[in-house]
Amino acid sequence: MAELVVSRSGPIAGNPGQPMLRRIATLLAPYRWWLLLVALAVIVAAALTAVSPFLTRAVFDDALFPIQPDGSTGQPDLPLLYWLVAGLVTIPLVSALIGVGQTYLTNRVGNAAMAELRVALFEHLQKMELAFFTSTKTGDIQSRLANDVSGVRNVLTSTAASILANVVTVMAAFVAMVLLSWQLTIISLILMPVFMVIQLKVGARRRQLQRRTQENLSEMTAITEESLGVSGVLLAKVFRRSELEVVRYRRANRRQTRLQLKQAMTGQTFFSIVSTFFALTPAIVYLVAGLLMNGGTLIGGQVLTAGTIIAYTTLQARLQQPLVGLMRVTMDVQTSFALFARLFEYLDLEPAISDAPHAQPLVGVRGTVELKDVWFRYPAPRSLAVAAATPEAAEEAARQAARRQRRASRYGREYRTLEVPGVSTLDGVDGQVAPDVPVDGATLVVVPPDGRHGEDLDGDGRIGDDERWTLSGVSLTVQPGQLAAIVGPSGSGKTTLTYLIPRLHEVTKGAVMIDGRDVRDVTLDSLADAVGMVTQEPYLFHGTITENLRYARPDATDAEIVEACRAANIHDRIMSFADGYETITGERGFRLSGGEKQRLAIARVLIKDPRILILDEATSALDTATERLVQEALERAMADRTTFAIAHRLSTIMNADIIFGIADGRLIEQGTHAELLAKGGLYARLYEEQFGGGTVEARCDDAVLFRDGTTLQHRLGPPKADMPA
């Protein structure tokens, strides 16, 4: 079956601030001709349905009991009866065939539109900045892509067509009822305005329940993703917390069951009343017709025959189902607005990092990297209320955020909140933090008077995490082909600094330059081509080794892949596997050892062949033999590239061309290994801690290597920094 291909000139779902129905119409606009064909089929089917009561009246009044000129009842007119019965048989057959075609068209259009929406949402999320994903649960994203889109698809493939069919049927039936007897029509539909008002209120309630149901479903998806992933299962088994995870899931599932029951039962009493009213209406019509008839005529002069009454009640019975169905699907549409709103929330988020309008490709990269007075603070977590275009939408998003916070506590692991004595407070002078004094064993965080470590941006009297400077006034330059090492305590901002180079984060102030060009003035694609990374925990997706390696460059030849693996010291190990390069790595590469994953990551970056290379603790947590293999691979990878190497093991970066010392987000020293030792600063202290004043050659996780060639193996874990030599 051929796929529907459409083209768009603007956003897939309109723009923020537009009414919901208009945004949905924009989503479906490319399919308007198909929808027009569906509408035509519905109108024809409804028109045929409206004709049947008139044929029924003709059967009684003209064919079975024809009235003679003298007022008596004559013999049945069989030829006319044959034609009328043929018409009554043909109409449902034709309607059924039209219904099949209509169902095909609606399902094709609905599924095509939802497939396009799902891809657009996925593509949009791919453009979001790294900070968005560090503050958003993966399960929530997955739920919106899967559950919410599927719910919307069901609305478009069944509900939309049902609305159209029911509307046309009701309108046709109403016109036919008025033509048969406008007096009886008034009596039959006198309570409809009341029903419509009640239906709107019930629909609003179901819309609220639908949103809460989907949010709870997102939470269940998040629990599943978190607890049943390889890492989650491993953690639960090691700490024997499997039962706790089951309790969390059971609690969320119980709430999901209650919400679905509430949603299913909301409005059922109302629909029972409506159905009862329509069921009693024929009896009321018979009674009123008898009371109002005066010699065979109604008040107003209309002649009321037995055929008219039978046709009218038949039509009325046929009106009941589409009218009640219309009320139901109208509420379903109101409910679906909650699903559309959740999807549009993500689509309306603007990526914080994107190509500037004047951005140009970065070509002919030499590899000069310069940071000019760089300041950086992590942005506050994205609030969906920011994406809301109207005050009402913003207020609703704020309420949802508060509900998500309460739900996070409800579905948490029920641990008591940690209370730390001593709280940092502002002294009210220029937004600064009080002096550094001990309070009940704790020390207050100090913010210097120049405000470089944080700013009270929201005026709440405290310096939040998103108000602290992670990097403060960092300026440095690395020349092409140089190996630049970055050292410092954990949490000092080393990794953050390197993430600014490929624009995984955006500088708050200052500039990052490559070959004299601000990275904000070049395209993200060309910047990604120029910069490669090997992280402390390399990510391998579930697939073959070849698939993971080709991810760097799909057009890489087999010879290039093998050459890269040889350079990364992993080729021989791969060939020792039964399936060689077609070996399945497992989720996150769990079927491979840490050293094997690390060397595959190095091979992958070699295949990419970037001019700038970032190594973030690439040899951490490796044993001595594996570290040697990885280090040899890294030395090959660093050849003729500008390299930034973050390392806690100073033995891996002693030969660096330049070493930068970072502490508390500041660049406090720089120089070569010998120069920094002579200064006696941060690097010298770290060197003293690791190498015992020169008697230790290197400290590894499994051994200490001394200058005299002796090796001290240890079994209980890595050596402490102050371990005597």
Disulfide bonds with the S-S distance in Angstrom:
none
